[in-house]
């Protein structure tokens, strides 16, 4: 799916970000094709030890993307 979207938008993975709340589908999926992956974690749950996906960045509020 990520590769299809990049192709349709004519954007390289290095120029894209994925912001999502699902570590396996959003974060691991994006990173698998070279996209910077940001975990949206508004409840500050964090990344469980049982999950292998490690986000490039974790934010709790969307305005954090601006800073």
Secondary structure, DSSP 8 states (H G I E B T S, - for coil): -HHHHHHHHT--GGG-EEEES-IIIIIIHHHHTT-EEEEE-TT-----TT-----SEEESSGGGGG-
